[in-house]
Amino acid sequence: MARDLAKIRNIGIMAHIDAGKTTLTERILYCTGKTYKIGGVDQGTAVMDYLVEEQERGITITSAATTCPWAGHVINLIDTPGHVDFTVEVERSLRVLDGAVAVFCGVGGVEAQSETVWRQADKYRVPRLCFVNKMDRLGADFASVVKEISERLASHPVAIQLPIGPAGAYRGQVDLVEMRAYFYERAEVATNLKTEPIGAEMAEQAAAARQQMIERIAEVDDALMSKFVQEETITAEDLHAAIRRATCSNLIQPVLCGTALKDMGVQPLLDAVVQYLPSPLDVPPVEGHVSLTGEKTARRKASVDEPFCGLVFKITSDQHGDLYFTRVYSGVLKAGTRVLNSTRDKKEIVSRVWEMYAKQRIRRDEAFAGDIVAVIGCKYSLTGDTLCDAHDPIILERMEFPRGVISMSIEPRNSADKTKLQEALDVLRREDPTFTYRFDQETGQTIITGMGELHLEILHNKLRRDMNVDVKVGKPRVAYKETVCGAGEAEGRFIRQIGGRGQFAVVMLRIEPYQAPPGSPTVVFEAGKIGEAIPRQFLPSIEEGVRDAAQSGQLSGYPMENIKVTLLGGEHHPVDSSEMAFLQAASMAFEQAVTKADPAFMEPVMSLQVVCPEEFLGAVTGDLNARRAEIVNMALRHTNRVIDAHVPLAEMFGYSTALRSLTQGRATSTLEPSHYAIVPKNVAEMLLRYV
């Protein structure tokens, strides 16, 4: 039986690492009756952190989905990682969610990864609530965090609660909408919520804050503005409706507070989720194209009466068959039916449908519009593919994923495991779009590439522990790229005559720098005005030769990017010309043109944020300067200095250990990929010598 779409909330929990996402999720599961004991991240008993790696490290690595009830509503909840190496988990989760809860540390405020996940939510226009966590910690400052959310994230936060009690002595919060106070008393397992009138010591502050809240909401809501201007009585019901409209339209972000570890503020947050975040009916119909050519568009409303349409946003390997996590946007998906993968034009059989609860699952006969489920039986689908009704196809917008910036060699300890390793790497690549691997022809090694040292370490452990593939790995190394700084032209001649039919092809190419738009190919091939010099059937072979040569690089074997290759002309022979000949000629012309176009290395540059006590500022900045860092901003947060810098990844190996030594273990740092930049000449010379 289909659920009431108005009572469904598809939400995610997102934040910087250690802000308390998983702890908050565990409290939500307990409060909603989904669990009967509270799991702990530090104890390795968190329900949502079910992987061995997650339990050992106390961090979230993979996003976990669950479904829980609250106040007559159904909440489909996804807990996402905070570590930048696993940002793809946040990206693909936000792509299919209707709303999100952004968690901020009451002391740390807006941290580096907070900005990253906020930008990802902006990209997919996801409405969100803000929850300022850890209000019981010394140094927590609610007003300061709200100000940081506004300034650093260029957003519109509106505080709908106020904390009761100073930092370190947090006792509860004031609800500015209902104008009542929430207090908490410890119970045997969790905490009981008590509602009381606002005390005299906070009455004046709460009244002023409520007036400010009403003014902020009235600025973006016409109905509330009308009542405000005419000085009519504004009720709690008026505010609830206005906040919901403004939040669903992404005009404001309501801000709540609490401390998840002590079970304070969780129930009011759940109330806010069902009151203010959108249901599938509140978001616009999903749009896509009828075919890969993209000429004709199509729309699907969140309704069981529409044709079936869903998006595969995650794949997890399982001993009983791969799990394909799918958001159903419209129609009904029944177990045992055949659907169309419109992205690949392949028929798929959905043999089973599961409702997920972390690693556990509940069998479903069918899934309806608005549901997030896992299906089994697909063979061809990959992350970002669209599943739909074969009689009414639609292709939804694909997801874009960041490129890996760090590599290392990997090989099996014995030759018998070669095939096993290949199969395991294919499984990992299906699961994780940011993971890639290639075979290096010169060294005979397999090179794997990921988002960071931790990412590669987790993958290595997964191969060894979960897939039983014993492998040897090399030291992590930077994933450099190659490009050109100037233009160059060259002619490639592939002419062979070895008895009988020969091989004949002449290709002239021009290569020049090119800045590709985001999401576009970084190597562009164009056929200029070649007339009849080269028959059109040979153009695909020429392009293949160019792309193969670009993938191999010319300086040290790194792939080339940000280049444009133009076919200027050539020659053919009516008998001896062939596709293979033109492929070889194009490759030769490319290699010669690159040498004339001032080739250069590009290195990944990282965004670094360091938070350190004032007395260590000189030592930290001096060390950063020695690492070729460019400091872009320096700010004061309480008694600490916050340093934002751009620094080459090659200089950052072992940085966390060095930072601890410099600051007596009192500083923290966050590193995430930013962009690629041309390597300085002295560094390039070293690369040519040693790489």
C-alpha positions, 0 to 999 in steps of 0.5 A: 500500500502506497504511503501518504507522500505528504508525510514522507521526509527524505533527509540527510545528516551532513557536517564537518568531521567530528561535529556529531552527525553519527551521534545525532543519528543514533539518538534519532533512532532511539527517540523514534523507537527504531532502536532500544539501546543507544549506540556510541561512536567511541565504543564502536557500537553505533548502528549506522557505523557498521563497517569494521573500519568505521568501528575501529576508527570511530569515523563514518566512511560510507553513507548508511540509510535507515527509515524511522517513524516520528509524529505520524511521518516516515523519515528516510534518513541517510547519515553521511561521512564528514571526512573529505576523502569520502565526500562522494558519499555526501555528493550522491546522497544529497542528489536524491534527498529532499532536505538535510540537517547541517550539523555544526560544532558549538565551539568549532562553528563553520569548519572547512568541510562544513563549507564543502557540504554546504556548497554541495547542498547548494548545488542540488538546491536542497533545503536544510535545517541547521543544528548547533551541536555540543552546546554543553562544551566549554567555549560553545557560542550559539550566536557566533556560530549563527553569524559564521553560517551567515557570513562564511556560507553566504546563507540566511540562517534564522535562529528559532531557538535560544540556548538556556545556560552559559557555555559548559552549563547548557540546560535546555533551549527556548522555542521562539515559535511556541515561546516555551522552554525545553528542559531535560532530565536524565532517565535510565537510558536516555533523557526525558523532555520537559516543557515549561514556561520561559523563566524570568531571567530569559523572558526579555532576551527571548522576546527580542529574539522572537521579534528579530526572527519574525522580521527575518521571516517576514522579509521573505514571506508575503503572507507573514509580512502582511500581518506584520505590517498591519500589526496583526497578532502573529500566532505560532501556527502563522510562524510554522507555516511561514517558516515551512514555506521559506525553508522549502523555497531555500530562502532561510535555514532555521537554526536549532541547538542542543547536545546530541551526546546528552540527548538534549535537543533531539526531539525538537529537531525531529519536530522541526524536520517534519514541520519545516523540511519538504515532502516529495510533494513539495519539491519540483517535478524531476526533469530529464531527457527522453533520449541521450541526444537530449533534444526532448525533455520530460518531467515526472511528478512525485505520484504513484500514478506517473510512470516509474522513474528512479535514480541509482545513487549508490552500489554496494557489493554483497555476498547475495548480490550487489545492492543498488540504492535507488531513489524512486521519484515517480510510479511504483517499482515492484519486485520481480519486474523488468525495467529499463536502464535508459542511461545505457539502453539496457533492460534490467530485472529487479528481482528483490526490493529491500528497505534498508536499516544500516546493514539490516534489510526488510523485504518489500514487495514494491516501492512507491514514489518518494521511497529510498530502497535497495534493489537486487538483480541489476547487471549493467547499472552504475552510480548515476544511472536512471531506471524507468518504465520501458514504455515511457523512458526518461534519462535524469541528470547524471552526477559529477564526481571529483577526480582522485589526487593521490595514487599508489602501486598495488600488486598481488603477493602471488601470481595466482591472485592476479585475476582475483585482484582484477575482479576485486578492483572492478567491484571497488570501482563500481562502488566508488566513482572516485576510485580508479585504477590503470595498468602501467605498461612501462613498470608492469604495475597496477596503479590505484588512485583515490581522494587521499591517503586515508581513502587508499588505506581504507581500500587496501584494508577492504581488499585484504580483509573483506575480499581476501586478496593479499596485496602489496602496496607502494608508497602513496604518490601524487597524481600529477597531470600534464598539459601544454602552455603554448601551441604547436603543430606537427605532421605524423606520417605512418607509411609502411610497405611490407609486401602486398597491401601497405599502410598509408596515413598522414595526419597534421594536428595542432595542439593548444591550451584549453580550459574545459568548463566544469563537467566537460571533457578535458581533452577536446578534439575538433576536425578543421576544414580538411576537405577531401584530404581524409575520408570521414570514416577515418576521423574516429580512428584519428580521435582515438589515436589522439586520446590514447596518446593524451592518456599516456602523456609525453613527459613522464606518462601522466595523462594530459588535460586542458588541451585542444587538438585540431585536425588541420589536414593530411593525406590518404591512399585509396588502397593502403589507408586504414583505420589502424594507419590513421590511429598510428599517424595521429598518435605520432603527430600528437607526440611531436606537436606536444614537444613544440607546445611547451609541455608542463606538469600540473599538480593537485593543489589542496585547500588547507585549514589549520586551527592553532593557538595564537602562540604557535602561529609563527611556527605554523606559518613558517612551516607552511611557507616552506611547503610552498603554501599560499596563505589566503586568509587568517582569522581569529576564532575565540583564542585560536587562529584559523589559517586558510591556505592553498598548498601543493599535495606533494608537500603535505605527506606526513603534515598532521604528524609535523603539525602535532610536533610544532604545536604540542598536539594542540592544532588541527588541520583539514585538507581537501582538493581544490584545483590543479596548477602548473608545477614550478620549473625547479620542481618540474626538473626534479620530477623529470629526474626522479619520477 
